[in-house]
Amino acid sequence: MRPRIVAGTGHRALAEAVAAALGTEPVACETERFPDGELRPVVGDVQGADLYLVQPTGPPVNDNLVELLLLLDACRRGGARRLTALVPYFGYARQDRRTAAGQPVGARVAADLLVATGADRLVVINPHTAALEAMCGVPVEVLTAVPLLADALGQELSRAAVLVAPDLGAVKLVEHYGRLLRLPVAVVRKTRVSGTQVLAEELVGGVAERPAVIIDDMISTAGTVETAVKVLLAHGAVADITVATTHALLVGGAWDRLRRLPIRRLVVTDTLPVESAGGLPLQVCSVAPLLADAVDLLHGDEPAVASPVQGGVGGVRVYPG
């Protein structure tokens, strides 16, 4: 029996692309929305199936998370043999620890809910916290989109370019890109003042008269990117900057903030739905082949180890701005 894909409303296009890559059709599924905001997903026949539910829990995070939980419950009650949650972007991953008294550990709560509603496995792409696997009561398969993005970046990058980590948390990630692209790395040290305000402290590494590539695992409001660009320009970087990220949340005025910056290209994946808001060249690399490969491996009871992504693998959409 072939694996079967269930598409939540969080990213139907990605779910359909994964199903197409597997040579199948998504399971019939509709989500009813009540006037008070309640959700009620209804799935087709899933009796005995090995199911893979595609639902990133991006904005609106709470709606998408609750829908995923209800989908898992519906499929479990429908007699599915095995349930795997494909959550390319895992919301609440940033809440992986308490920084003050009285706070929850949101990542642990979200993981516990997935297990409680029937998930047998979880598949994520470049989660914001490495602790997610330790928090989850079922096996977690962690995939990476780094080779895919590095391949897209390398097609146009100058050999004079320098890769930039916009904060200390992104250093290991950017060093991974550096090894793949064989380019040097610089680091912006910052302090986060609030959810939208970032204070830069210093720059480590040479960027003078060089084009810069800012890399992070996610862009939310783009406040970190904005601060990093200002620091780079103040240190003499060429006003021709590329930005790359796996998860493009792009909320809270992010598009407006990015359009004001000298950004030549924004390279992202489709772990979340993203379309160009105009005025900014956007390149979207599809993770559907990566997820389809993982489904094939898991369906055969093999670990979902991401294979290296070579040139031409995955779909790429380009919005000229």
ZIZIFEN-V190654 format. One record per backbone hydrogen bond with DSSP energy under -0.5 kcal/mol. NH is the residue of the N-H (numbers start at 1). CO is the residue of the C=O. If there is no record, write none. Layout:
nh=<NH	NH>
co=<CO	CO>
//
This chain:
nh=<4	6	8	8	11	15	16	17	18	19	20	21	22	23	24	27	30	32	32	34	34	37	40	42	44	48	49	51	51	52	53	54	54	55	55	57	58	64	65	66	67	68	69	70	71	72	73	74	75	76	77	78	79	80	81	82	84	85	86	86	87	87	88	90	91	93	95	96	103	106	107	108	109	110	111	112	113	114	115	116	117	118	119	120	121	122	123	124	125	125	126	132	133	135	136	139	141	142	143	143	149	150	151	152	153	154	155	156	157	161	162	163	164	165	166	166	170	171	174	175	176	177	178	179	180	181	182	183	186	187	188	189	189	191	193	193	194	199	200	201	202	204	205	209	210	213	214	215	216	219	226	227	228	229	230	231	232	233	234	235	235	236	237	238	240	241	242	243	244	245	246	247	248	249	249	250	251	254	257	258	259	260	261	263	264	264	265	266	267	267	268	268	269	270	271	279	282	283	284	285	285	286	291	292	293	294	295	296	297	298	299	300	301	302	305	310	313	317	319	320>
co=<50	52	6	54	8	11	12	13	14	15	16	17	18	20	19	5	42	30	40	32	38	34	32	30	28	79	46	49	82	4	84	6	52	53	86	89	56	60	61	62	63	64	65	66	67	68	69	70	71	72	73	74	76	75	49	49	51	121	53	84	85	123	86	88	89	90	92	94	100	104	95	105	105	106	107	108	109	110	111	112	113	115	114	83	83	139	85	141	87	88	143	129	130	131	132	120	122	140	124	141	145	146	147	148	149	150	151	153	153	158	211	184	213	186	164	215	167	168	170	171	172	173	174	175	176	177	178	178	163	204	165	187	202	199	191	197	197	191	198	189	189	187	203	236	207	162	242	164	244	247	222	223	224	225	226	227	228	229	230	231	232	233	232	210	238	262	212	265	214	267	216	217	246	219	247	219	220	251	253	254	255	256	258	261	241	262	241	281	243	265	266	283	246	285	246	321	319	266	317	268	283	315	287	288	289	290	291	292	293	294	295	296	298	297	303	308	310	284	282	318>
//
